[in-house]
Amino acid sequence: MTEWQVTTSHWGAFEARVEDGRMVATRPFAADPSPTRIPEAVPAAVHHRLRVARPSVRRGWLTSRERAGRGSDEFVELPWDEALDIAAAEIGRIRAEHGNEAIYGGSYGWSSAGRFHHAQSQVHRFLNSIGGYVASFGSYSTGCAQSIMPHVFGIDFLSFLYSHQDGWKTICDHTETLVMFGGVNQKNAQVSMGGVTEHETEGWFGRFADKGMVRVNVGPQRGDAPEGCDWLPVRPGSDTALMLGLAYVLETEDLADRDFLARCCEGYERFRPYLLGKSDGVAKSPDWASELCGVAPGAIVALARRMASTRCFITVAWSLQRGERGEQPYWMSAVLAAMLGQMGLPGGGVGYGYGAIGGVGKTMRPVGGMTLPQGINPVRRAIPVARVADMLRQPGGLYQFNGRNETYPDIRLICWAGGNPYHHHQDLNALHEAWKTPETIIVNEPWWTATAKRADIVFPATTPFERDDIGRSSMDDYLFHMPALVPPQGEARDDYDIYAGLAERLGAGADFTEGRSAAEWIAHLYEGFRAGAGDLDLPDLDSLRARNWMRLPIREDGAPRSLFREFREDPEAHPLGTPSGRIEIFSQTIDSFGYDDCPGHPTWLPPAEWLGAATAEAPLHMVSPQPGDKLHSQLEAALADLPGARPETLLIHPEDAAARGIATGDLLRVHNARGSVRARARVTDDILSGVVALPTGAWYGDPGGQIDPNGNPNVLTRDVGTSRLAQGCSAHSALVEVSRL
């Protein structure tokens, strides 16, 4: 029997063909104007030889609770009941001997676009049902911004990102100059947390070009923005210097909107002496900025004048805050937009994350979601998410975070579901050593990833294509019934069933399940969604299942969304959530923390590793963008099988390649003091000289070797916090050398 069915995913909707219980092909969703090719790898990944077939326990842990063999030891397959008994007994022991503060609940939440089978919700609900866990704050993508921007705008950054920014149509109708720090990358816009059905970035940029909008891509790679954009090559980590140079022109040529600064901003008089060099003796002039960022002084002056004389919209990519001192470009972009005085005007001001995920730029009428309740966590401790290795290395160690003095918990047990830290964390060789400190690591995972290989107990989890669910995103206007396309592979079970089994053994079964099966939970969540949908005419669940999907009439293209629209008209009547009620150019709160790595106003603070600090041993700046063929490291098992796919491809400028005798196709060693990886060269002038780009997503290889065989750049990145304010991820601040193999 052959059947095509529609489902959705983090990279959007697609159709899958199933023959005799096996997925054999996919094709694009008909309504998608620019479909991604990512689903082509799904059938091979679902049926891949690297699926975890049965519950597996590491032999060294099973016999002696030994930890050193994580990553190299063999596994023993066990029946489900026996494996669940062993895991439940170990969780119970850790709780009895060390308390729930010794349990870390790890998850990145990206394993499914479905509303019920959301791994992060499942593991957190389970752990809360048995007394709680140590949690994490933020994400590797936005954790730095989530810390700094509430101080500047007085609103939760994710709420601002998804609910209070101009849509693409507003930008198209009003913006004359689009300045994109870090670009707007179409490959990143392929994906979104709950899925993006219609991929529109390419289409909107075509409309921008048709109307004559000037589009400036500011960054080290030409390909970080759609074709046809002007490229302003900038050294990685130097965006704050360029922004300061632009601000200097606005101030000294009397182009700054002084009325807006006086009415709507706090602390410009504290920032201005720094900008002009009166407080530190260094004027932040275009000549000064040019020496740091590599942009000619005349180009800085010309761009500043254009930004001031046209309706200008500044966008800032997530990548800028994923580097050491990543707070500064985010804060300084807000100051630059405030000086232009266009915040709150349609198509003017500043926005964040356009192109980072597919939903930003889509304007939807708010409709209630479907979220599995996670319960209340009795353990009131959370670490910044990118500091997990520090936590494992330094139990009881002191650290500072956003004005607070904290200590790391003593973690004895990690429960992980959804996500692969050996993809997204930094300095993976060091993480491998830190990962040996907990007594036990339990992982739910469909494939034998690097994380699964370094666990003690591995439960085989289903993929989203082996279970029913509902697909719905607040940034999308489609609703899906996600059918189980194929049976569970091997002995895989849903995360819900795994945790229900553990909770029952730990005496918390009723608290976790509330007496519902997975199907009953899905029905319960969907009926709650229907009840809260207002005037939307939604079918019952059986009818939705029969029709597979529907489009919701909630698109509001062109509707005003800017957080600053009413604020700019009357700041007193519509204050922001900051202490002053205004945009905080100078923050008394941050200043009171006394952090020299994040003072009270935006400041040029060079990273420890960037081209301004290059050495003979590490002369090239490596950036590690998201991959174009998948989301993070998902589907990598299948993609790595393609001829020539691994090691990963590294982009290098012709001048840097010639100096090293490198040609396109050459096998390379990319290295620094933290480690070495293999890569395959592609020589191109689409990248700035002195910079190389190695995408993330290749699975971390065998640490026993001298070189990572697949090309995972996080072997080479620095595991340091962005600053004491945010303690975010600093992946983009890394110097390397490249040589032929």
Stockholm file with secondary structure:
# STOCKHOLM 1.0

chainA/1-741         MTEWQVTTSHWGAFEARVEDGRMVATRPFAADPSPTRIPEAVPAAVHHRLRVARPSVRRGWLTSRERAGRGSDEFVELPWDEALDIAAAEIGRIRAEHGNEAIYGGSYGWSSAGRFHHAQSQVHRFLNSIGGYVASFGSYSTGCAQSIMPHVFGIDFLSFLYSHQDGWKTICDHTETLVMFGGVNQKNAQVSMGGVTEHETEGWFGRFADKGMVRVNVGPQRGDAPEGCDWLPVRPGSDTALMLGLAYVLETEDLADRDFLARCCEGYERFRPYLLGKSDGVAKSPDWASELCGVAPGAIVALARRMASTRCFITVAWSLQRGERGEQPYWMSAVLAAMLGQMGLPGGGVGYGYGAIGGVGKTMRPVGGMTLPQGINPVRRAIPVARVADMLRQPGGLYQFNGRNETYPDIRLICWAGGNPYHHHQDLNALHEAWKTPETIIVNEPWWTATAKRADIVFPATTPFERDDIGRSSMDDYLFHMPALVPPQGEARDDYDIYAGLAERLGAGADFTEGRSAAEWIAHLYEGFRAGAGDLDLPDLDSLRARNWMRLPIREDGAPRSLFREFREDPEAHPLGTPSGRIEIFSQTIDSFGYDDCPGHPTWLPPAEWLGAATAEAPLHMVSPQPGDKLHSQLEAALADLPGARPETLLIHPEDAAARGIATGDLLRVHNARGSVRARARVTDDILSGVVALPTGAWYGDPGGQIDPNGNPNVLTRDVGTSRLAQGCSAHSALVEVSRL
#=GR chainA/1-741 SS CEEEEEECCTTCCEEEEEETTEEEEEEECTTCSSCCSGGGGHHHHHTCTTBCCSCEEEHHHHHHCCCTTTTTSCEEECCHHHHHHHHHHHHHHHHHHHCGGGEEEECCSCSCSBSSSCHHHHHHHHHHHTTCCBEEESCTTTHHHHHHHHHHHSSCHHHHHHHSSCCHHHHHHHCSEEEEETCCCTTGGGCCTTCCSSCCHHHHHHHHHHTTCEEEEEESBGGGSCTTCEEEECCTTCHHHHHHHHHHHHHHTTCSCHHHHHHHEECHHHHHHHHHTTTTSCCCCHHHHHHHHCCCHHHHHHHHHHHHHSCEEEEECGGGGSSTTTHHHHHHHHHHHHHHTCTTSTTCEEEECBTTBTTTTCCBCCCCCCCCCCCCCSCCCEEEGGGHHHHHHCTTCEEEETTEEEECCCCCEEEEESCCHHHHSSCHHHHHHHTTSSSEEEEEESBCCHHHHTCSEEEEBCCGGGSCEEEECTTCSEEEEECCCSCCSTTCBCHHHHHHHHHHHTTCHHHHHTTCCHHHHHHHHHHHHHHTSTTCCCCCHHHHHHHCEEECSCBCTTCCCCTTHHHHHCTTTSCCSSTTSSEESSCHHHHHHTCTTSCSSCCCCCCSSSGGGCCSSSCEEEECCCCSSSSTTTTHHHHTTSTTCCSCEEEECHHHHHHTTCCTTCEEEEEETTEEEEEEEEECTTBCTTEEECCSCSCCCCTTSSSBSSCCGGGTSCCCCSCTTTCCCCTTCCEEEEEEC
#=GC SS_cons         CEEEEEECCTTCCEEEEEETTEEEEEEECTTCSSCCSGGGGHHHHHTCTTBCCSCEEEHHHHHHCCCTTTTTSCEEECCHHHHHHHHHHHHHHHHHHHCGGGEEEECCSCSCSBSSSCHHHHHHHHHHHTTCCBEEESCTTTHHHHHHHHHHHSSCHHHHHHHSSCCHHHHHHHCSEEEEETCCCTTGGGCCTTCCSSCCHHHHHHHHHHTTCEEEEEESBGGGSCTTCEEEECCTTCHHHHHHHHHHHHHHTTCSCHHHHHHHEECHHHHHHHHHTTTTSCCCCHHHHHHHHCCCHHHHHHHHHHHHHSCEEEEECGGGGSSTTTHHHHHHHHHHHHHHTCTTSTTCEEEECBTTBTTTTCCBCCCCCCCCCCCCCSCCCEEEGGGHHHHHHCTTCEEEETTEEEECCCCCEEEEESCCHHHHSSCHHHHHHHTTSSSEEEEEESBCCHHHHTCSEEEEBCCGGGSCEEEECTTCSEEEEECCCSCCSTTCBCHHHHHHHHHHHTTCHHHHHTTCCHHHHHHHHHHHHHHTSTTCCCCCHHHHHHHCEEECSCBCTTCCCCTTHHHHHCTTTSCCSSTTSSEESSCHHHHHHTCTTSCSSCCCCCCSSSGGGCCSSSCEEEECCCCSSSSTTTTHHHHTTSTTCCSCEEEECHHHHHHTTCCTTCEEEEEETTEEEEEEEEECTTBCTTEEECCSCSCCCCTTSSSBSSCCGGGTSCCCCSCTTTCCCCTTCCEEEEEEC
//
